[in-house]
Amino acid sequence: MTDTRPFHFKHFSLFHHRSTMKVGTDAILLGRWVEVKPADVVLDIGTGCGLLPLMLAQKGVAQVDAVDIDAASIEEATVNFEASQWREKLKAYCTDIVDFQTDKQYDLIVSNPPFFNRFSKCDSERKSRARHNDMTLSHNVLCQAVVRLLKPDGRFALVLPFTESVDFLEVAKGQGLRLCKRMTIVPIAGKEPNRVNLELSVGLCGVVQAETFTIRDQNKCFTPQYTAFLKDYYLGL
C-alpha cells in the first residue's frame, strides 16, 4: 500500500507519493549545500515533488521555476508549492527541458538528474525516465540546456553518483562548463564515497573548492557534521 503521508521538515511539508522520485538524502544535501543570494532567480531541472525549490525558497531566493517531464510529479509539486509560505515565489512547469521556453536567464540552475546509464531499467517507464539518463535527460542534453538558460555569471549545481561524475565533467567541459566547487559525500566513515555535489559555471573558476562530507560514523549514527549541516531543515536535529 502506498504511503500517502507528507514528509515534514521544520518550515514546510510536502507530499511525495505521486512523484517519480521520493524525498531523499541526495537532494536534501544538495539543497543545503548550494549557496544562494537573495536576488537569485533559480531553475530546478527534474523537480519531482518540488523539494529543491522549497529548500531554496527557505534560504531566501527571489524566485524558483521548476521543470519536470512527468505530469504527476508536477501536479504534486504544485500542491506542495501552494501549501507553502513561499507560494508566490514558486512555479512548476510540465515540459521536457529541451522544449522549455522562457525569456529568463537564471542566476542558479539546480538538478538532481537521472543518475544511471549502464544499469537495467525499472519496471515503470516513469521511474526509468527519472533514474536513467539515457531515457531522456542525457548528460549532454542537460549541459546544453544549462548553457542555454544560465546567465553568463550564473552557477549550475547538481548531485551525481561519484563514479558517474568523471564522465559528466568531461561532457560539461565540452559544453564550456567548468568545475568550481565539489563536495565528496561518504555514506559511512571508512567507506568509499558514493555521491558528489558539483557546482559549475561558464568559463574558468580558478582553484576548485573541495570538501568531504561524511553522513554516518562507523557505528552508523549520524555524524556531528551531518546533524549540524541539516539542523535548519530536519525535525529532531
N, C-alpha and C positions, 0 to 999 in steps of 0.2 A: 504494500500500500504506500502511495506517495505521501511523504510528509509535507504538508502544506503550511506549516507554521513559518512565520517570518524569522529572519536572523536579526538579533538585536545587538546593536552597538550602543555606545554611550549617548550619542547625539542623533542617531537615526536608526530606523529598522527597515528591512527590505525583504520582500518575497523573492525566492529564487527557485521555486519548484517547477516553474514552466520554462525556464531558460535552459539553453543547451549546456551551460557550464554553471555549477553552483558556486556559492561563496567559498573561496579557498585561500590558503596562505599565500600562494604566489601573487595574486592580485593585491592582497592586503599589504604585503611587504612593499610591492611596487608603489602603491598609492601613498604609503607613509614615507617612502624613501625620496621620491621625486620632489625637488624644491620648486616652489611656486612664488609668484608675485601677485599682489592684489589686482593689478590690471590685466593679468593673463586671460586671454581667450583660448580655450582648450578644446581639442578634438580627441575623443576616445574611439578608436577603431576596434570593432568587435566587442561592444559593450556588455553583451549578455544581459544580466539583470540590472546593470547600471551601478555596480559597486564603485568603480573608479571615479565616475563623476561625483558621486555622493561624498567620497572621501576628499576629493579635491575641493568641492564646494565647502566642506567643513574647514579646509585650510585657508579659504578666503579668496579664491579666484573670482574673476568677474563673470565668467560665463563658460559653460561646457556644452558642446554639441556631442551627441553620442550616436554612433552609426553601427548597425548590425544587419546582416542579410536575413536573419531569422525573425519572422513576424511575431512569433510568440514571445521571444526574448524582448523585442521592442515594446510589445504591449505590456509586459511585466515591468520593464524599466520605466515606462511612462507612469504606471501606477505608483511605483516607488518614488519617482521624482515628485509627483503631485502630492504625495503624502509627507514630503519633507519640508523643512523650513526654508529650503533654497529653491523652491519650485520655479520661481521667476528666472533663475539662472540656468536651468537645465532643460534641454530639448533633445528628444530622441527621434531618429530617422531610420526607417526600414529601407535599406538600399545596400547594394554592393558598393564598396568604397570606390571601385573603378567608375561607377556611374554617379557618384555623389557630386553634385554641382552646388557651388556656393561662391559668393563674391568675397568671402573672408579669406584671409591668410592667418594662420594660427601661431600664437606665441609658443605653444606647447602641444605636442601630439603624444598621446599615450596609447599603449596597446598591450593586452595580454593575448597574443595572437595564437592561432593554431600552431601547435608545437612540432608535430611529428611528420616525417616524410618517408620513413622506412618501415613502418610498423603496419600490422594488419588492421584493416578498417573496423570500425564499430558496426554493430548490427544496425543501428539507427543512422540514416543518412544525415539527419540533423546533427547528431553528435560527431559524425565523421567530418562534417564541414567545420565544426567548432574546434576539432582537435588535430586535424591533419592538413598541413599547409599545401599539399598537392591537390586538394579538392577545389579550392577557390583562391585562397589568400596565400600565394607563394611568397617567399622572402623577397623576390624581385618585384612582384606586384605591390607588396606592402611598401617597399622603399620608394618605388615610383610614385605612389600616392602621397607619401610623406613629403617628397621633394616638391611635388605639385602644390601641396596645401600649406607648407610650412613657410613662415616668414624667413627672410634671409638670415636673421639673427636668432631664429627660433631653436627650440630643443625638441628632440624625439626620445622618449623613454619607453622601454619595454622590458619584459621578463621573458627569458628563454631557458630551456634546459642547458646546462653547462656544455654538454657535448655538441649541441646544435649551434652554439654561439660562434664558434670559429668559422663555420661555413657562412653564417649570417653576416658576420663582419666583412667577409670578402665580398659578398653581394652588395652590402651597404657601401663599401668603398668604391665599387664600380658605379654607384649612383651618386657619388660625391658626398656621402655622409661619413663623418669621421668620429671616432670614439672620444668622448670627453671624460666620462665617469663610469666606473664599474663597481658594483657590489657583488662579490662572490659569496654565494649562500651555501652553508654547510648544514645538512639536516641534523646530524648528531656529531658531537665533538669526537674527533679522531677518524671520522668517515670522509670520503671524497665529496667535494661539492657536487650538488645536483641541479642547482639553478643559478642564474646570474641576472642581475638588473643592469641594464646598459642605458647610458644617455649619450646621444649623438647629436651633432649639428652639421650644418653645411660648411665645408671648409675645415681648416686646421684648428685644433683646440689647444695645442701645446702639450704639456705633461698631463697624462691621464691620471685623474684622481681615482685611486683604487683602495678598497677596503674589503674585509672579510667579515661576514655575519654568521654567527652560529645560533641555530634555533634551540637545540636541546643539548644538555650536558650528557656525559656518559651514562648517567642514571636515568636518562630520557625525561628529565624535568626541564622545563623552560629555563633558559639561561637568564641571568640578570640583564644581559644585553637585550634579549628579546622582550622581557617584561617592561623595561624602561622605554624601549622603542615604540611600543604599541599601547602604552598606558592611556593615551588620549582617545583611543578607539574601543578597545576591548572592555567589556564589563568584567569586573572582578580583578583587574590589574591595578 
